[in-house]
Amino acid sequence: MVDELDMVDALAQISFLVQGTLECRAAEHGISLIQTRLLGILRDRKPTMNELALSLGLDKSSISGLVDRAERRGLVRRVPSQLDRRSVRVRLTEPGRLLVQAVAAAFADDVAAMLEPLPVEDRTALVGYLSKVLEAHAATHGAQLGPTTAR
């Protein structure tokens, strides 16, 4: 049996495993990890370009390029904000919605397989602990938390 990892190593290694798995699923559909994150945000939100920049930790020019590429592929569209005509919101198109659903479904299966060795009670506890960490981070950084999968 391998020695138990410390908290930092365990979290770093699980992060690499999860991100690598998501990146592989995204690549199967011809999109990058950052494009996958963009589409994931758009599943349950219709953010402005500024809100996308904050959510993804990118500057405005990077967001513009990212949205431009997704728009050229027909995955998203820009629409004028109803509240502020100077602002633009980004929405998924139907092909974008189908793509993100396919990636999310395969990724959910991968994560379920990763967590299969844990008893159901431990999986439930893990989700609770991780939710608390994410909620605390969101509260201190002004991030918007929301579901990342269609329920």
N, C-alpha and C positions, 0 to 999 in steps of 0.2 A: 504494500500500500504506500502511496505517495504521502509525504509529510503534508500536513494541513498548511495551506497558504495563509499568509497574513491578509488582513482586510484589503490593503492597497493592491497587493498582487492579485488577489481573487477578483476584485472589482475590475482591475485593468484587463485581466485575461478574459473575463466574461464579456467585457465591452468589446474586445478585439474579436471574440468569437461571434457575438451577435452582429456587429457591424460587418464583419467579413461575410457572414451568411446572407445578410440583407444585400450587400453589394453583389454577391453571386446571383441572387434572384433577380436583381435589377438588370444585371448584365444579360441575363437570359432573354430579357425583353428590350435590349438595346438602349437602356437608359443608365445614367450614372447614379451614384449614391445621392448626390445633391439634388438631382432631378427627382429621385424617389422621395426625398424629404419634402421637396416642394409639392409634389402631387399628394403626398400624405397629409400635409397641412390643409390642402384645398378640399379634401374629402368632406370635411365638416365645417369649413369656414369659407368666407369670401372676403379675404383681407385686402387692404390697400397695399400698394407697393411698399410703403414705409413699414407697415405691419409685417410684411413678409421679410423685409430686411432685418427687422428686430428678431423675428422668430428664427431665422436661419443664421443670424450673426454675420450678415454680409453687408457691404456698403451698397449704396443705391445703384452705382454703375454695374456692379456684379449681378444684382437682382434684375436689372433691366436686361442684361445679356441672357441670364438664365430663363427669364420669362419669354424673351424673344425666341430662343431656341425651342422652347416648349410650344409656343404659339405657331411657329413654322411647321412643327410636326402635327399640329391640330389637336394638341392635348389640353390647351388652356386658351382662354380668350380674356381680353381686357374689356371691362365695361365701365362707363362713367358712374361715379358714386352718386346715389340719389341725395345724399346729405351735403356733399361738397363737390361741386362741378369741377373743381381744380384737381380733384383726387380721382384715381382710377383703382378699381377693384379687379381682382383676378379670380376667375372661375374656371372650374374644370369643364371640358366639353364631354360629350358622351364617350368618345374614344379614350379620353384621358381617364374618365371614371372606370371604364372597363379595364384599362391597363393597370391602374392602381389597385383595383379589386383583385386582379390576377396575381400581382406581385404580393399583395397583402395576404391572400389565401395561402399561397405557397410558403411565405415567411412564417405565418401562424403555425403551419404544420411543422416547420423546422424548429420553431421555439418549443412547441409541444413535445417534440421528440427529445430536445435538449433537456427538458425538465421532467421527462418521464421517470427517471430514477427517484425523484422526490415523491413522497406520499402526498395525497391531495391536500391534507392539512398544511403541510410545509409550503406547497405552492401557493395556497391562499395567504399564508402568513407572509411569504416573500412579496407578493403583490401589495399587501398592506404596508410593509416596510418601505418598499420602493416608492409607493404613492406618497408616503409621508415625506420622504427625501425630496421628491419632485415638487410637492406642494410648497415646502419650505423654500426651495430654490426659486420657484416662481414668485412667491410672495416677496422675496428680497431683491429680485431682479426685474420685477415688472413683467414677467413673461406670462403669456396666456396659456393655461393648461386646458386641454380638452381631449376628448376621445381621439384615438389615432386609428381606430378601426370602426367600420360601420357596425352598429349593434342591432 
